[in-house]
Amino acid sequence: MNVLTKLSNRYAAVIAFLVLWEVSARFEWVDPQFIPPLTKVLQYIGEQAATGALAHHLLISLGRAAGGLAIALIAGVPLGIALAGWPYMIRIALGPVLEWLSHINPFVVFHIIIVFIGAGEPTKVSIIAWACIWPIMFSTLSGMIHADADTVKAARSFGLSRLRLTTKVLLPLAFPSILTGTRLAAGYALLFLIAAEMMGSTSGLGFMIYTAQANYQIVQMFSGVLIIAVLAIVLDGIMSAAGKRLVHPAIK
């Protein structure tokens, strides 16, 4: 089975949806003023790419999402490791607090952060980091405490220090779980990136969608939505492929 056949089988439903989108708008099964044809949206994206406007908004948005996700990784993984090393009773006591914090709506946090540092770039990145840190931290914690007991016991029998046990055994065993949390966090990063850019921003894909909606520029609005959807699929595909390469063969 060649690559094209594999891709067509995997994305048959997506291709069917895109064809239905184009046909339904062209034959006016839906009102094209509200749902423009796919080809018209793609044409607009091409025009924006040619002028450089699309790259401008895209790079700014990617920078914000990457910044927030990086902060969440830098903070979330060590927090998960630290929690895994704490006594069971302390983890049980802290569990409800962490669960409560993780359920605080990032937009509530958004307004709190604005009070202290304004509505600039740090606030947008902070909101993304807040939304991303929880899945990363909880997945790290879960991966560490549910690591294969026999492997950990064997490693302990060699007299490994806590640091070496963590870095040489527990973290590699927990890596698939951390990767799953990171993939989930990446989705959150895009979700809250768009929302943050709709609030007091002058650039980015979220700003592009917001201004298009406010000015009734439907094609431009659909362009932004389509770009974000493609971005999410590409990002998840890259992370999935990277994970398959990075996971140790013995853990697969």
Buried (B, 14 or more C-beta within 10 A) or exposed (E): EEEEEEEEEEEEEEEEEBEEBBEBBEEEEEEBEEBBBBEBBBBBBEEBEEEEEBEBBBEBBBBBBBBBBBBBBEBBBEBBBEBBBEEEEEBEEEEEEBEEEBEEEBBEBBEEBBEEEEBEBBBBBBBBBBBBBBBBBBBBBBBBBEBEEEBBEEBEEEEBEEEEBBEEBBBBBBBBBBBBBBBBBBBBBBBBBBBBBBBBBEBBBBBBBBBBBEEEBBBBBBBBBBBBEEBBEEBBEEBEEEBEEEBEEEEE
